[in-house]
């Protein structure tokens, strides 16, 4: 009994120590990325190429998902609002739901699943095939050459993708609410424009998407750089990227929303 208890305590202690070590290493890694970011800005073509990979190639899933989310919001919102005789406020419901919450969050989740996992797998495979070690042998810093351009590409791409997601969502709500159900078009757009505030709604949504972009991209590049140089190690790192990024997005969304609503109050 005592041996089993000691074994359990050792296992818990090892996991806690490893978790603290990984957090410390991730903090040092983030500082190193910021320190060597000058190279990615001086050779901005590296970052542009990664923006194409992470942002442009993610457009299809972002736009299609945003369209269908907006259409679902239009259907559900109309069904709820008509019970209270407020169906003309459908545009307000769709726009605020997307700009404040659903746009940044769902776009970040899709970004983590598509681009984040791809970045982790790419960097992990470069480590497995010893390409990163070869760069160090040639006096090329792999963080400056490989990691920093991908990090900043994700940070730049995420707010733009979230904005496009919200725009397509509003279009989807318009198609369902106005064209399909028959809500008055003038009321749909006029109430939306009068109710959506640039500072309180749009800017807060941009801040959320920027923070999500930093978190998701940092997790992706860190997991790839820290992956074990085996097939199982790269597979596990890719899985951890998606899971950890999703949890980080939801946790950060709660924290940011709490601060934003407190500021409004």
C-alpha positions, 0 to 999 in steps of 0.5 A, a space after each residue: 500500500 505504501 509503495 503504491 502511494 509513493 509510486 503515485 506521488 512520484 508520478 504526480 511529482 514528475 508530471 508537475 515538474 515536466 509541466 513547469 519545465 515546459 512552461 518555462 521553456 515555452 516562455 524562453 522560446 517566446 522571448 527568443 522568437 521576439 528577439 530574432 524577429 528582426 530577421 523575418 522583417 528584414 527578409 519579409 518575403 519569408 513572412 509573406 510566403 508563410 502568410 500565403 500558406 497560413 492565411 490564403 490557403 485557409 480562406 476556403 474553410 473560413 469563408 464557407 464556415 462563416 457563411 453557414 454559421 451566419 445562415 444558421 444564426 439567421 434561422 435560429 435568431 428569426 425563430 426566437 425574435 419573432 416570438 417577441 415581435 422583434 424580427 426586424 432586429 435580426 441583423 443586430 443579432 447576427 452582427 453582434 453575435 459574429 463580431 463580438 464572439 463567434 467570428 473570432 472564436 470559430 475562426 481561431 478554432 478553424 485556424 488552429 485545426 488547419 494552419 496550426 497543425 500544419 505548422 507543427 507538422 512541418 517544423 516537427 518533420 524538419 527537426 526529424 529529418 535534421 534540417 534544423 540541425 543542418 541550419 545550425 551547422 551552417 550558422 543559420 539560426 533556425 528560430 530566425 529562419 524558420 520559426 519567426 516568419 511562421 509566428 508573425 504570419 499567423 499573427 497577421 493572418 488571424 485578425 484578417 481571417 476572423 474579419 472575413 468570417 464575420 463578413 461572410 456570416 453577416 452575408 449568410 444571415 442576410 440571405 436567410 433573413 431577407 431573401 429566404 424568410 422575408 425580413 425587411 431589408 432596410 430594417 435589417 441593415 439600418 438597425 445593424 448599422 445603428 447598433 454595432 459600435 466600432 470601439 465596443 464591438 468591432 475593436 474588441 473583436 479584433 483584439 480577441 482575434 489578435 490574442 488568439 492568433 498569438 496564442 495559437 501560432 506560438 503553441 503551434 511553432 513551439 510544439 513543432 520545435 519541441 517535438 521528439 524527432 520520431 513519427 510518433 513524436 510529430 504525431 503527438 505534437 500535432 495532436 497537442 497543438 490542436 487540443 491545447 490551442 482549442 482550450 487556450 482559445 476558449 479560456 482566453 475568450 472567457 478572460 477577454 470577455 470578462 475584462 471587456 464587459 467590465 470595461 463597458 460596465 
